[in-house]
Amino acid sequence: MATPKKKQKPDPETAAVDATLKLAAERRWREIGLAEIAEEAGVPLAELHPRLGSKQALLDAFMRRIDAAVLAEEAPGAEESARDRLFDVLMRRFDALQPHRLAIGNILDDQLRSPGESLCSLAQLGRSMGWMLAAAGIPAEGLRGVLRVKGLSAIWLSCLRVFLRDDSADLSKTMAALDGALRRVEWLVGRLERGPRRRGGGGGTGETGEAAAGPATEG
């Protein structure tokens, strides 16, 4: 007679992040403590501490999980414009967040009332947006990369507010907000992708002159 296989327990990080999201969907973020999260996850505090020693560390782990889910999908086609590639990647990210919308809303509500917590979240947000740029085939290194990350972070945060209120079945409101935001700052993901142009004659044909004329349409 075959011995029944024991059900494999999830690793402590997975269990702790799942517990965090479950509790955050039920109550205010500020009311939830690490001891409660550990109990819900079935993970001893002593085991949780070296891996995820704060609530922010748990949120960072969740964001890395979302990064991995997006990166696991097929990369957008190189023939698409930078704007279209970013649109595809960020919509995949919103799709991955769909099951956790209530928890995310409760967490953000409290973080907005605590500037210190909001600042702590920005570091991981920047890293995540760097990975999203990479997934879209856009470099995130160097000074231009820093500018891209900052710009994309601002776009993400503005569209995240729309996403949390989007009651459409296909996230059409979120898609419209994201498309509009990417079009407004296309110079950031387009001109910086091509690099600065050399100054030359012809008045206003350099990078400064083009920028003053407004964003160009790529593709």
Secondary structure, DSSP 8 states (H G I E B T S, - for coil): -----------HHHHHHHHHHHHHHHS-GGG--HHHHHHHHT--HHHHHHH--SHHHHHHHHHHHHHHHHHTS----TTS-HHHHHHHHHHHHHHHHGGGHHHHHHHHHHHHT-HHHHHHHHHHHHHHHHHHHHHTT----HHHHHHHHHHHHHHHHHHHHHHHH---TT-HHHHHHHHHHHHHTHHHHTHHHH------SSSS-SHHHHHHH------
